[in-house]
């Protein structure tokens, strides 16, 4: 048979001509010899005349224009027809394959619609008509006009009614790989209706409502639907309804409906619209970057899950399963479940934030996880939550607050009417079963309310952080015996309200805890009103925090309890290092030790806390204890210490006179050979240093503010002079009498150990000491402080415990060790009057006695280095004129020592031969 394009065109035109002349049914039984028709640009739309009963059968139509049914008396039957590969090139704005308009009634059986594209209604456009579909497949159809309605398969408008029954042989209603701006499969608009049964949808894609888009009082009823891997970029991954529309599904399965960049992974139900799911399974719904992983109800919408509907594995940041906005009502009823959903922020099963209502009646919400608050439910902003009739909230988890539910905001109410069970829920921070704050309220009623095996770091049963006005209410006959765990109440005023109202009466298995509301002093009766002497310290005591229920409060480093000790009777000063401290998180207490009141009288020691770290009960007072410091002992102790210090100062004056006499003797006998050979200038420098050190002791007994600074200057410069002189003398002896050095080497070194050079070294040492003292005084100050001696005497001493004070002590110890080492090195150098040994003894005295008192080493230094020589000058002047010691103003080559210990002027070489 002929099947050329011309033949097909003539055949199609003949059919149109015949149909236009008949008022009765026209049967189009075939599409040419091959059962198919390929249309080109010469073909135009086929308009079925009004009042016609038209039948189209057994055709495959390629790229053909639409069949248009119009008129109230027009009927049609399309059977075993495949419409394919047609689109916008034909210029038809809606319904590329079929357009059913103006009250026509059409039935389509066993048909396929593939690869069809239009602005709206990619395959079929239905307007104000009645259509029945049986055994239909839609595949890869698109509605592509931007900012328009869409409907990749069907656009249904203006009170149209579409019914799809018994769609099994050809997967009725299958919507595969379809795309549209709104509603990739079916757009139902303007008070239209669609009834769909046994349909399958795979991989639909749209901006909103990839499977069904409902608008303006329209409705959709689906039975036994199977929808998989479909998504909407903007909102409503599979369903979107707006403007008083209704969606109802019976025994449907939605697998992986999602909105990758928007919200409402399964559905958005908006503006007085409703969605009822009966016996339906929702799996893996997601809105990973926004909210409402499964369903968003907004704008007074109604959402109902009933007859065993299950939402499982839904994911979203807020409201992983359900999100309520705009005073909508969402209900989970009749054995329905929300299981294993995950919110990356808050509310894994439900998130309500705008005065809506959430009803849980005979339902299970379990094993959900929120990485923020509300492991199962979060309700804020005046939401109302009703949980009743054998409902169970089990094993839900929140990383922070409210394992089962979290409530916040004035007007937010949780009404729990037994029988209800909340068990195994967990919160990482507070409120294992529930947490609420900011004037929210929890109402308990009915029989058999069970809450057990919940856990949290704070309040494993509940955590109440509301201010006064938020509440927990219950009827007087409420049975609270099945509530187990700890309820933590943050604010003391709220705790007192609960206690006065009898809120926890009969809750025998509930422990109450709260924020630290007061402080207790441990064992205070053992030292209250104790009498101590002026020099004694306040007995060591510990402080711990308690809540309004009398429990010791664990230390919390996030909200630490800071404790302060003060005297409140006379505002007296308390001395000590730890007048302020934080409760230790291991012992939950803090110890105060070493405190002292530096005056006499009767005092009241008070322990208080910073108000930001404790919540005092109204009219509460801080704990305190009395302490009497005896007046007479104060004078005795201070006078005793002052007398002791005065005695030291007197001894220092006597020692200073002794040094002065020795210096006078040096001046008198300076021409004798004994003195001249001893480098008299170093003896004078050592004596001057001793005078400065002794003067520092005298200065310290005065009371003027700079006494400690002046004493530090005198003492340390004096030390530099003394040990500068001792060290240079010791070094010169060691250098000149080192047997390991050659004669030539000694002659070369001699010029570097002359008196002038060594005096320069002493001056450098004193200059460095002065610079150190200037730096010390610029940074801190060794001011006088009152101290207690080991004998419990009160004394005033200079505070040398700063870094500079410790550093100068270390420097002095190092210098003393060096001087002692040099003295040990020259211990065997022969001398008529043991000059080297006297240097050693003077150094050792500083090493042994400087930590006890400076008097001993200064006196011994002068006595060993000066007084011994003056004794010879006074009682044996002839010998003083003839002999010299090891040190001399002459060059080292003129020094000699004979075996019998006498000194002769010889060459060094001769001296060593003789002494050898």
C-alpha positions in Angstrom: 0.0 0.0 0.0 1.0 3.6 -0.7 2.6 5.3 2.4 4.1 8.4 0.9 3.9 11.8 2.6 1.5 13.0 -0.1 -0.8 9.9 0.5 -0.7 10.5 4.3 -1.6 14.1 3.9 -4.5 13.3 1.4 -5.8 10.7 3.9 -5.7 13.0 6.9 -7.5 15.8 4.9 -10.2 13.3 3.7 -10.9 12.2 7.3 -11.3 15.9 8.3 -13.6 16.5 5.4 -15.8 13.5 6.2 -16.0 14.4 9.9 -17.0 17.9 9.1 -20.0 16.7 7.2 -21.3 14.1 9.7 -23.2 14.7 12.9 -23.0 11.1 14.0 -19.9 9.1 15.2 -16.9 8.9 12.9 -14.6 5.9 13.4 -11.0 6.5 12.5 -10.0 2.8 12.4 -6.5 3.1 10.9 -3.7 5.4 10.1 -2.7 4.2 6.7 -1.5 0.9 5.6 1.3 0.8 8.3 -0.9 1.9 11.2 1.1 5.2 11.6 1.1 8.7 10.4 4.0 11.1 10.1 3.0 14.6 9.9 4.9 17.6 8.5 4.4 21.4 8.4 1.5 21.1 6.0 -0.7 19.4 8.6 -3.0 21.6 10.8 -4.9 20.9 14.0 -7.9 18.5 13.8 -10.9 20.2 15.3 -13.7 17.8 16.2 -17.0 19.7 15.5 -19.3 20.3 18.4 -21.9 17.6 18.9 -19.7 15.0 17.3 -19.0 11.5 18.8 -15.5 10.8 17.5 -13.4 7.7 17.8 -9.7 7.5 17.1 -8.1 4.0 17.2 -4.9 2.1 16.6 -2.6 4.8 15.4 1.0 6.0 16.0 1.1 9.7 15.3 4.5 11.3 14.7 4.9 15.0 15.0 1.2 15.6 14.4 -0.9 18.6 15.4 -3.4 18.2 18.2 -6.9 16.7 18.1 -9.2 19.4 19.5 -12.5 18.4 21.2 -14.9 21.3 22.0 -18.5 21.7 23.0 -20.9 20.3 25.6 -22.3 17.7 23.2 -19.0 16.6 21.9 -17.7 13.2 22.9 -14.6 11.2 22.0 -12.9 7.9 22.4 -9.2 7.6 21.8 -7.9 4.0 22.0 -4.6 2.3 21.3 -3.0 5.5 20.1 0.6 6.6 20.6 1.2 10.4 20.3 4.9 11.2 20.0 7.6 13.6 19.0 5.7 16.8 18.6 6.2 20.2 20.1 6.5 23.9 20.0 7.5 24.0 16.3 3.8 23.6 15.6 3.0 26.7 17.5 0.4 25.2 19.8 0.6 26.9 23.3 -1.1 24.0 25.2 -1.8 20.3 24.6 0.5 19.2 21.8 -1.4 15.9 21.4 -5.0 16.5 22.6 -7.0 19.6 23.6 -10.3 18.9 25.3 -12.4 22.1 25.8 -15.7 23.7 26.7 -17.5 20.8 28.3 -16.5 18.0 26.0 -16.4 14.5 27.3 -13.5 12.3 26.2 -12.2 8.9 27.2 -8.7 7.8 26.4 -7.8 4.2 26.7 -4.5 2.3 26.2 -2.6 5.4 25.0 0.9 6.7 25.1 2.2 10.2 25.0 6.0 10.5 24.4 8.4 13.4 23.8 5.7 16.1 23.5 6.5 19.7 24.3 4.3 22.8 24.7 4.2 26.0 26.6 1.7 24.5 29.0 0.2 21.0 29.1 2.9 19.3 27.2 0.7 16.3 26.2 -2.9 17.1 26.9 -4.8 20.3 27.7 -8.2 19.9 29.5 -10.3 22.9 30.1 -13.8 22.8 31.7 -14.3 19.2 30.5 -14.7 15.7 31.8 -12.0 13.2 30.8 -11.5 9.6 31.7 -8.0 8.0 31.3 -7.4 4.3 31.4 -4.0 2.6 30.9 -2.0 5.6 29.9 1.7 6.2 29.8 3.3 9.6 29.7 7.0 9.7 28.8 9.4 12.6 28.5 6.9 15.3 28.0 7.6 19.0 28.8 5.9 22.3 29.5 8.6 24.9 29.0 7.1 28.4 29.1 8.8 30.4 31.9 6.7 31.9 34.6 3.6 29.9 33.4 1.6 27.1 34.8 3.4 24.1 33.3 2.0 20.6 33.3 4.4 18.4 31.5 1.6 15.8 30.9 -1.7 17.4 31.7 -2.9 21.0 32.3 -6.3 20.7 33.8 -8.3 24.0 34.2 -11.6 25.7 34.9 -13.8 23.1 36.8 -12.5 20.2 34.7 -12.6 16.7 36.0 -10.1 14.0 35.2 -10.4 10.4 36.2 -7.8 7.7 35.7 -9.0 4.2 36.5 -7.5 0.7 36.3 -4.3 2.0 35.0 -2.2 -1.2 35.2 -1.4 -2.7 31.8 0.4 0.5 30.6 1.4 1.9 34.0 -1.5 4.4 33.9 -0.4 7.9 34.6 3.2 7.1 34.3 5.2 10.3 34.2 8.7 9.5 33.3 11.5 12.0 32.7 9.1 14.9 32.5 9.9 18.6 32.9 8.0 21.8 33.6 8.2 25.1 35.3 5.2 24.2 37.5 4.0 20.6 37.8 6.1 18.4 35.5 3.3 15.8 35.4 -0.1 17.3 36.2 -1.2 20.9 36.8 -4.8 21.1 38.2 -6.1 24.6 38.3 -9.2 26.7 38.9 -11.5 24.4 40.8 -10.6 21.4 38.8 -10.4 17.8 40.0 -8.2 14.8 39.3 -8.7 11.2 40.5 -5.7 9.0 39.9 -5.3 5.3 40.7 -2.5 2.8 40.3 -0.1 5.4 38.8 3.7 5.5 38.7 5.9 8.5 38.4 9.6 8.4 37.9 12.2 11.2 37.6 9.8 14.1 37.2 11.4 17.6 37.4 9.9 21.1 37.9 10.4 24.3 39.8 7.5 23.5 42.1 5.4 20.4 42.4 7.1 18.0 40.0 4.2 15.5 40.1 1.1 17.5 41.0 0.6 21.3 41.0 -2.7 22.3 42.5 -4.0 25.9 42.3 -7.1 27.8 43.3 -9.7 25.5 44.9 -8.6 22.4 43.0 -8.3 18.8 44.3 -6.3 15.7 43.7 -7.1 12.2 44.9 -4.6 9.5 44.4 -4.8 5.8 45.2 -1.9 3.3 45.2 0.5 5.8 43.6 4.1 5.0 43.2 6.3 8.1 42.9 10.1 7.9 42.8 13.1 10.1 42.3 11.2 13.2 41.5 12.2 16.8 42.5 11.4 20.5 42.4 14.2 23.0 42.5 12.2 25.7 44.2 9.6 24.1 46.5 7.3 21.1 46.8 9.5 18.3 45.5 6.5 16.2 44.3 3.3 18.1 45.3 2.5 21.8 45.5 -0.9 23.2 46.4 -2.0 26.8 46.7 -5.3 28.6 47.4 -7.7 26.3 49.2 -6.8 23.1 47.4 -7.0 19.5 48.6 -4.7 16.6 48.1 -5.6 13.1 49.3 -3.6 9.9 48.9 -4.5 6.4 49.8 -1.9 3.6 50.1 0.7 5.6 48.2 4.4 5.2 48.2 6.7 8.3 47.7 10.3 7.3 47.4 12.9 10.1 47.3 10.9 13.1 46.6 13.2 16.1 47.2 13.8 19.8 46.7 17.6 20.2 46.3 17.7 24.0 46.6 14.3 24.7 48.1 11.9 23.5 50.8 9.1 20.8 51.1 10.9 17.7 49.8 7.6 15.9 49.3 5.0 18.7 49.4 4.2 22.3 50.1 0.6 22.8 51.3 -0.1 26.5 51.2 -2.8 29.1 51.8 -5.8 27.2 53.3 -5.0 24.1 51.3 -5.0 20.6 52.8 -3.1 17.3 52.4 -4.4 14.0 53.7 -2.2 10.9 53.6 -3.8 7.5 54.5 -1.8 4.4 54.8 1.0 6.1 52.8 4.7 5.5 52.9 7.1 8.5 52.5 10.7 7.5 52.2 13.9 9.6 51.9 12.2 12.9 51.3 14.8 15.7 51.4 15.2 19.5 51.5 18.8 19.5 52.5 19.5 23.2 52.1 16.3 24.7 53.5 13.4 23.3 55.6 10.6 20.7 55.6 12.3 17.5 54.3 8.8 16.0 53.7 5.9 18.4 54.1 5.6 22.1 54.6 2.2 23.4 55.8 1.9 27.2 55.6 -0.7 29.8 55.6 -3.5 28.1 57.6 -3.0 24.8 55.8 -4.1 21.4 57.1 -1.9 18.3 56.9 -3.1 14.9 58.2 -1.1 11.7 58.4 -3.5 8.9 59.2 -4.2 5.1 59.1 -0.6 4.1 59.5 1.1 6.6 57.3 4.9 6.5 57.7 7.5 9.2 57.1 11.0 7.6 57.2 14.5 8.9 56.7 13.5 12.5 55.8 16.3 15.1 55.9 16.3 18.9 56.2 18.0 21.6 58.4 14.7 22.6 60.0 11.7 20.2 60.3 13.2 17.2 58.7 9.7 15.5 58.4 7.2 18.3 59.0 7.4 22.1 59.1 4.5 24.3 60.2 4.2 28.0 59.3 1.4 30.5 59.3 -0.9 29.0 61.9 -1.4 25.7 60.0 -2.6 22.5 61.6 -0.6 19.3 61.2 -1.9 16.0 62.7 -0.3 12.6 63.0 -3.0 10.1 63.8 -4.2 6.5 63.7 -1.0 4.6 64.2 1.1 6.8 61.9 4.8 7.1 62.4 7.7 9.5 61.9 10.9 7.5 62.1 14.6 8.0 61.7 14.5 11.5 60.3 17.4 13.9 60.6 17.5 17.7 61.0 20.9 19.2 60.6 19.7 22.1 62.9 16.4 21.8 64.8 13.2 19.7 64.9 13.8 16.3 63.2 10.1 15.2 63.2 8.3 18.6 63.5 9.2 22.3 63.5 6.5 24.8 64.2 7.3 28.5 64.5 4.2 30.7 64.0 1.3 29.9 66.2 0.2 26.7 64.5 -1.1 23.4 65.9 0.5 20.0 66.0 -1.6 17.0 67.0 -0.1 13.6 67.8 -2.9 11.1 68.5 -2.2 7.4 68.7 1.1 7.8 66.8 4.8 7.0 67.1 7.7 9.4 66.7 10.9 7.6 67.2 14.6 7.4 66.4 14.8 10.9 65.0 17.9 13.1 65.4 18.4 16.9 65.5 21.9 18.2 65.5 20.7 21.3 67.4 17.5 21.3 69.4 14.3 19.3 69.5 15.2 15.7 68.6 11.5 15.0 67.7 9.5 18.2 68.1 10.4 21.9 68.3 7.6 24.4 68.9 8.3 28.1 69.2 6.4 31.4 68.7 3.1 30.4 70.2 2.7 26.9 68.8 0.2 24.5 70.3 1.3 20.8 70.6 -1.2 18.1 71.7 0.1 14.6 72.4 -2.4 12.0 73.5 -4.1 8.6 73.2 -1.2 6.1 73.4 1.2 8.2 71.5 4.9 7.4 71.9 8.0 9.6 71.6 10.9 7.1 71.7 14.7 7.2 71.3 14.9 10.7 69.8 18.1 12.6 70.1 19.1 16.3 70.1 22.7 17.4 70.2 21.8 20.4 72.5 18.3 20.8 74.1 15.2 18.7 74.2 15.6 15.1 73.3 11.9 14.6 72.6 10.6 18.1 72.4 11.7 21.7 72.7 9.4 24.6 73.4 10.1 28.4 73.5 8.2 31.6 73.3 5.2 33.1 75.1 2.0 31.2 74.2 3.8 28.0 73.2 2.0 25.1 74.9 2.6 21.4 75.1 -0.5 19.4 76.2 0.3 15.8 77.1 -2.7 13.7 77.9 -2.2 10.1 78.9 -1.8 7.4 78.1 1.5 8.7 76.5 5.1 7.5 76.7 8.3 9.5 76.4 11.2 7.1 76.8 14.8 6.6 75.7 15.1 10.2 74.4 18.5 12.0 74.8 19.8 15.5 74.8 23.4 16.3 74.7 23.1 19.4 76.9 19.8 19.7 78.7 16.3 18.3 78.8 16.4 14.6 78.0 12.7 14.3 77.4 11.8 17.9 77.1 13.1 21.4 77.3 11.3 24.7 77.3 12.0 28.4 78.0 10.7 31.9 77.4 7.3 31.6 78.9 6.3 28.3 77.2 4.0 26.0 79.2 3.7 22.2 79.6 0.3 20.8 80.7 0.2 17.2 82.0 -3.1 15.4 82.4 -4.8 12.0 82.0 -3.7 8.6 83.3 -0.6 6.7 82.5 1.8 9.4 81.4 5.2 7.6 81.3 8.6 9.3 81.1 11.6 7.1 81.8 15.1 6.2 80.6 15.7 9.7 79.1 19.1 11.2 79.5 20.9 14.6 79.3 23.9 16.2 80.9 21.5 18.5 82.7 17.9 17.5 83.5 17.7 14.0 82.1 13.9 14.1 82.4 13.3 17.8 81.7 15.1 21.2 81.7 13.0 24.3 82.5 14.6 27.6 81.5 11.5 29.8 81.4 11.2 32.9 83.5 8.2 33.3 85.8 5.1 33.1 83.6 6.1 29.9 81.8 4.6 26.9 83.7 4.2 23.2 84.3 0.5 22.5 85.2 -1.3 19.3 86.2 -4.6 18.5 87.9 -4.4 17.7 91.6 -5.2 14.0 91.0 -2.5 13.6 88.3 -0.5 10.4 88.8 3.2 11.4 88.6 4.6 8.1 89.8 5.6 7.0 86.3 7.8 10.0 85.7 11.5 9.1 86.3 14.6 11.3 86.3 15.8 14.8 87.1 14.0 18.0 86.3 16.4 21.0 86.2 14.9 24.4 86.7 17.1 27.4 85.8 15.6 30.2 87.7 15.1 30.2 91.5 11.9 32.3 91.3 10.3 29.7 89.0 11.4 26.9 91.3 9.8 28.6 94.3 6.6 29.0 92.2 6.5 25.3 91.4 7.1 24.3 95.0 4.3 26.7 96.2 1.9 25.3 93.5 2.6 21.7 94.4 3.6 21.0 90.8 5.8 18.1 91.7 3.6 16.6 94.4 3.3 12.8 94.0 6.3 12.6 91.6 8.2 10.3 93.9 10.7 9.3 91.3 11.6 12.8 90.2 14.6 14.7 91.5 14.6 18.4 91.4 17.7 20.4 90.7 18.4 24.0 89.9 20.9 26.7 89.2 23.1 27.8 92.1 21.0 30.0 94.2 23.1 30.4 97.3 26.5 29.6 98.9 27.2 27.5 102.0 30.3 27.5 104.1 31.4 24.0 105.1 31.6 23.3 108.9 31.1 27.0 109.7 30.0 26.3 113.2 33.5 25.1 114.1 35.0 28.5 113.7 32.1 31.0 113.9 32.7 33.7 116.4 36.3 32.5 117.0 38.9 34.8 118.6 42.3 35.0 117.1 45.3 37.1 117.8 46.4 39.9 115.5 49.2 37.9 113.8 47.1 34.8 113.1 45.3 34.0 109.9 41.6 33.3 109.4 41.0 29.6 109.6 41.0 27.8 106.3 37.4 27.2 105.1 35.7 25.9 101.9 32.6 27.2 100.1 30.2 25.3 97.9 27.1 26.3 96.0 23.6 25.0 96.5 20.3 25.3 94.6 16.9 26.3 96.1 16.2 22.6 96.7 19.3 22.2 98.9 21.4 20.2 96.4 25.1 20.9 96.0 25.5 22.3 92.5 28.1 20.9 90.2 30.6 23.4 88.9 30.0 24.4 85.4 32.8 26.1 83.5 30.3 27.5 80.9 28.5 29.2 83.7 31.0 29.4 86.6 30.1 30.3 90.1 32.5 33.1 91.2 32.9 33.5 95.0 34.1 36.6 96.8 35.2 37.0 100.4 34.8 40.3 102.2 34.4 41.9 105.6 31.0 43.6 105.9 30.8 44.9 109.4 33.4 47.6 109.1 34.5 47.2 105.4 37.9 46.2 106.8 40.6 45.1 104.4 41.3 41.4 104.2 44.8 40.4 103.1 45.4 37.3 101.0 45.9 36.1 97.5 42.6 34.4 96.9 39.8 36.7 97.9 38.0 35.8 94.7 37.8 32.3 93.2 35.8 30.0 91.0 34.3 26.7 92.2 36.5 23.8 91.2 34.8 21.6 88.7 36.3 18.4 90.3 35.4 19.1 94.0 32.5 21.5 93.3 33.9 23.8 96.0 36.6 26.3 96.6 39.0 26.7 99.5 40.1 30.0 101.0 43.4 29.9 103.0 46.0 32.4 104.2 43.6 35.2 104.7 44.2 37.8 107.5 42.6 41.0 108.8 45.5 43.5 109.6 43.6 45.3 112.4 42.0 44.5 115.6 38.2 44.3 116.4 35.1 42.3 115.9 34.5 41.5 112.2 31.9 39.7 110.0 33.4 37.7 107.2 30.8 37.3 104.3 31.0 34.9 101.4 29.1 36.2 98.3 28.8 35.4 94.6 28.6 37.4 91.5 25.0 37.9 90.6 25.6 36.7 87.1 26.7 33.3 88.3 24.1 32.8 91.0 20.3 33.3 91.1 19.5 34.4 94.6 16.1 33.6 96.0 14.0 36.7 97.0 15.1 38.1 100.4 18.1 35.7 100.5 21.2 36.6 102.4 24.8 35.6 101.8 26.4 33.3 104.4 28.8 34.8 106.9 30.7 34.1 110.1 32.0 36.2 113.0 35.7 36.7 113.8 37.3 38.6 116.7 40.9 39.8 116.4 42.3 40.5 119.8 43.4 44.2 120.2 46.1 43.7 122.9 48.0 41.0 121.1 48.2 43.3 118.0 50.3 45.9 119.9 52.4 43.3 121.5 53.1 41.5 118.3 53.9 44.6 116.3 56.0 46.1 119.1 57.9 42.8 119.4 58.6 42.8 115.7 59.6 46.4 115.8 61.9 45.9 118.7 63.6 43.0 116.9 64.1 45.2 113.8 65.4 48.1 115.9 67.9 45.7 117.4 69.2 44.7 114.0 69.5 48.3 113.0 71.5 49.1 116.2 73.9 46.2 115.4 74.2 47.6 111.9 75.2 51.0 113.3 77.9 49.4 115.5 79.2 47.4 112.6 79.3 50.5 110.4 81.5 52.2 113.1 83.7 49.2 113.1 84.2 49.4 109.3 84.8 53.2 109.6 87.6 52.6 112.1 89.2 50.1 109.8 89.0 52.5 106.9 90.6 55.2 109.1 93.4 52.7 109.9 94.0 52.0 106.2 94.5 55.7 105.6 96.8 56.1 108.6 99.1 53.1 107.7 98.8 53.4 103.9 102.6 54.2 103.5 103.7 50.9 105.1 104.9 48.3 102.7 102.4 45.8 104.0 99.6 48.1 103.0 101.1 49.4 99.8 101.7 45.9 98.5 98.1 44.9 99.2 96.4 47.2 96.6 94.8 49.5 99.2 92.2 50.8 96.8 90.5 47.4 96.6 90.4 47.2 100.4 88.8 50.7 100.5 86.2 49.7 97.8 85.3 46.5 99.8 85.0 48.6 103.0 82.8 51.1 101.2 80.6 48.3 99.9 80.2 47.0 103.5 79.1 50.4 104.7 76.4 50.6 102.0 75.1 47.1 102.8 74.9 48.0 106.5 73.2 51.3 105.7 70.5 49.4 103.9 69.6 47.6 107.1 69.3 50.9 108.9 67.1 52.4 106.2 64.7 49.5 106.3 63.5 50.3 109.8 62.1 53.6 108.7 58.5 54.0 107.6 58.8 56.3 104.6 57.4 54.9 101.3 60.7 54.9 99.5 62.6 53.1 102.2 62.6 49.8 100.3 63.8 51.3 97.1 66.6 53.1 98.9 67.6 50.0 100.8 67.6 47.9 97.6 70.0 50.5 95.9 72.3 50.6 98.9 72.4 46.9 99.4 73.0 45.9 95.8 75.6 48.5 94.9 77.4 47.7 98.1 77.3 44.0 97.1 78.8 45.0 93.7 81.6 46.9 95.3 82.5 44.1 97.8 82.5 41.3 95.4 84.0 43.4 92.6 87.0 43.9 94.9 87.1 40.3 96.1 86.8 38.8 92.6 89.5 41.0 90.9 91.9 40.3 93.8 91.3 36.6 93.5 91.6 36.6 89.7 94.9 38.4 89.8 96.4 36.0 92.3 95.2 33.0 90.3 96.7 34.5 87.0 100.1 35.4 88.4 100.7 32.2 90.4 99.4 29.7 87.8 102.2 27.2 87.4 100.8 26.1 84.1 101.6 29.5 82.5 105.0 30.3 81.0 107.2 33.2 82.2 106.5 35.0 79.0 102.8 34.5 79.3 102.8 35.9 82.8 104.7 39.0 81.7 102.2 39.5 78.9 99.2 39.2 81.2 100.6 41.3 84.0 99.6 44.6 82.3 96.0 43.4 82.2 95.8 42.8 85.9 97.1 46.1 87.1 95.2 48.1 89.7 93.8 50.6 87.1 92.5 47.9 84.8 90.9 45.9 87.6 89.3 49.0 89.1 87.7 49.6 85.7 86.1 46.1 86.0 84.7 46.9 89.4 83.2 50.1 88.0 81.6 48.2 85.1 80.1 45.8 87.5 78.6 48.6 89.6 77.2 50.3 86.4 75.5 47.1 85.3 73.9 46.8 88.8 72.7 50.4 88.6 71.1 49.8 85.2 69.4 46.6 86.5 68.0 48.6 89.5 66.6 51.3 87.2 64.8 48.7 85.1 63.4 47.1 88.2 62.0 50.3 89.6 60.5 51.3 86.2 58.5 48.0 86.0 57.6 47.4 89.6 58.5 48.5 93.1 59.8 46.7 96.2 57.4 48.5 98.5 57.0 47.7 102.2 54.3 45.2 103.1 53.1 43.8 106.4 54.2 40.2 106.9 53.9 37.5 109.5 57.1 35.9 110.7 57.6 32.2 111.4 57.1 33.1 115.1 53.7 34.6 114.2 55.0 38.1 114.7 53.7 41.0 112.6 56.4 42.8 110.8 56.9 45.2 107.9 59.3 44.0 105.2 60.2 44.9 101.7 58.3 42.9 99.0 61.0 41.3 97.0 58.9 38.5 95.5 58.6 40.1 92.1 60.3 38.7 89.0 63.1 41.3 89.4 63.5 40.5 93.1 63.9 36.9 92.4 66.3 37.6 89.4 68.6 39.8 91.5 68.8 37.1 94.2 69.8 34.5 91.5 72.5 36.9 90.2 74.0 37.4 93.6 74.1 33.7 94.2 75.9 33.1 90.9 78.5 35.9 91.8 79.0 34.4 95.3 79.5 30.9 93.8 82.1 32.4 91.3 84.0 34.2 94.1 84.0 31.0 96.2 85.3 29.0 93.2 88.2 31.5 92.7 89.0 31.4 96.4 89.2 27.7 96.2 91.5 27.9 93.2 94.1 30.0 95.0 93.9 28.2 98.3 97.5 26.8 98.0 99.2 29.9 96.9 102.0 30.5 99.6 101.8 33.7 101.6 103.3 35.0 104.8 100.0 36.1 106.2 97.7 33.8 104.2 96.3 36.6 102.0 94.7 34.0 99.7 93.1 32.1 102.6 91.6 35.4 104.0 90.0 36.1 100.6 88.6 32.6 100.7 87.2 32.9 104.2 85.6 36.2 103.5 83.8 34.7 100.4 82.7 31.6 102.3 81.1 33.8 105.0 78.9 35.5 102.4 78.0 32.1 101.0 77.1 30.8 104.5 75.5 33.8 106.2 74.0 36.1 103.6 70.6 34.2 103.6 70.4 34.7 107.4 71.7 38.3 108.0 74.0 40.6 106.2 75.8 41.7 109.4 78.0 38.6 109.8 79.5 38.5 106.3 80.2 42.3 106.2 82.0 42.3 109.6 84.0 39.1 108.7 85.0 40.6 105.3 86.4 43.7 106.9 88.0 41.8 109.7 89.8 39.2 107.5 91.0 41.6 104.8 91.7 44.8 106.8 91.7 44.3 110.6 94.4 41.5 110.4 96.7 43.9 108.6 96.0 46.8 110.9 96.8 44.5 113.9 100.3 44.0 112.4 100.7 47.7 111.7 99.9 48.6 115.3 101.6 45.9 117.2 104.5 44.9 114.9 105.3 48.0 112.8 108.8 46.8 111.9 107.4 43.7 110.2 104.8 45.8 108.4 107.5 48.0 106.9 109.5 45.0 105.6 107.0 42.5 104.2 104.5 42.5 101.5 101.7 40.1 100.6 101.0 38.4 97.4 99.4 41.5 95.8 101.8 44.3 94.8 101.9 47.4 92.7 105.1 46.1 91.2 105.2 43.9 88.1 104.6 40.2 88.6 108.3 39.5 87.8 109.3 41.2 91.1 107.3 38.7 93.2 109.1 35.8 94.9 108.3 33.4 97.6 111.0 31.5 99.5 110.4 28.0 100.9 110.4 29.3 104.5 107.5 31.7 103.6 109.4 35.0 103.5 108.9 37.5 100.7 111.9 38.7 98.6 112.0 40.9 95.5 113.3 38.5 92.8 112.3 37.4 89.4 109.4 35.2 89.0 111.6 32.6 87.6 113.9 32.6 90.7 110.8 32.6 92.9 109.5 29.4 91.3 112.9 27.7 91.4 113.2 28.6 95.1 109.7 27.5 96.0 110.1 24.4 93.9 
